[in-house]
Amino acid sequence: MTDRYSIDQCIHQAEEALKYGKQQLEEGMKQEHYNDLNYTDAQVHLEQAYLEVEKMERHANAEQKERLYRTRLQIQQLQNQMITTPH
């Protein structure tokens, strides 16, 4: 089982990656190909957050798994949106 602090820290980092990803998605839609480096960087941060959440999920209790699962879905949705949205 994983302690609460670790779960909270993981979710906080994932939320930061989501915030950065959303900002880059919005900028990418405005600037198209002029923002590729930051856009790619945001995708890398999202993937790292996704993998970390997935790893934490394996060691979490049922309540923690639910929180992590919801966070992982948010990351996955943003990743999909970043892939399918022209930038």
C-alpha positions in Angstrom: 0.0 0.0 0.0 1.2 3.5 -0.8 1.0 6.3 1.7 -1.4 9.2 1.3 1.4 11.8 0.9 2.9 9.9 -2.1 -0.5 9.6 -3.7 -1.2 13.3 -3.2 2.2 14.3 -4.6 1.7 12.1 -7.6 -1.7 13.6 -8.3 -0.4 17.1 -7.8 2.4 16.5 -10.4 -0.1 15.0 -12.8 -2.4 18.1 -12.4 0.6 20.3 -13.1 1.3 18.3 -16.3 -2.4 18.6 -17.2 -2.3 22.3 -16.7 0.8 22.7 -18.8 -0.6 20.4 -21.5 -3.8 22.4 -21.7 -1.9 25.6 -22.0 0.3 24.2 -24.8 -2.8 22.8 -26.6 -4.4 26.2 -26.6 -1.2 27.9 -27.8 -0.7 25.2 -30.4 -4.1 25.8 -31.8 -3.4 29.5 -32.1 0.2 29.4 -33.3 0.1 26.1 -35.3 3.6 24.9 -36.0 5.5 27.8 -34.3 5.2 26.2 -30.9 6.3 22.6 -31.6 9.0 22.4 -29.0 6.8 23.4 -26.1 4.0 21.3 -27.4 6.2 18.2 -27.6 7.6 19.0 -24.1 4.0 19.1 -22.8 3.3 15.7 -24.4 6.5 14.2 -22.7 5.4 15.6 -19.3 1.9 14.1 -19.8 3.4 10.7 -20.6 5.7 10.8 -17.6 2.8 11.7 -15.4 0.7 8.9 -16.9 3.4 6.3 -16.2 3.9 7.6 -12.7 0.1 7.4 -11.9 -0.1 4.0 -13.4 2.8 2.8 -11.3 1.3 4.2 -8.1 -2.0 2.6 -9.0 -0.5 -0.8 -8.6 0.4 -0.2 -5.0 -2.7 1.7 -3.9 -5.7 0.7 -1.9 -9.2 0.8 -3.5 -9.9 4.4 -2.6 -6.5 5.6 -3.8 -6.9 3.5 -7.0 -10.1 5.4 -7.8 -8.5 8.8 -7.5 -5.5 7.7 -9.5 -7.7 6.1 -12.2 -9.7 9.4 -12.6 -6.4 11.3 -12.9 -5.0 8.8 -15.4 -8.2 9.2 -17.5 -7.8 13.0 -17.6 -4.2 12.6 -18.7 -5.2 10.1 -21.4 -8.0 12.3 -22.7 -5.7 15.3 -23.0 -3.0 13.2 -24.7 -5.6 12.0 -27.2 -6.8 15.6 -27.8 -3.3 16.8 -28.4 -2.6 14.1 -30.9 -5.8 14.6 -32.9 -5.9 18.4 -32.8 -4.0 20.1 -35.6 -1.3 22.3 -34.2 
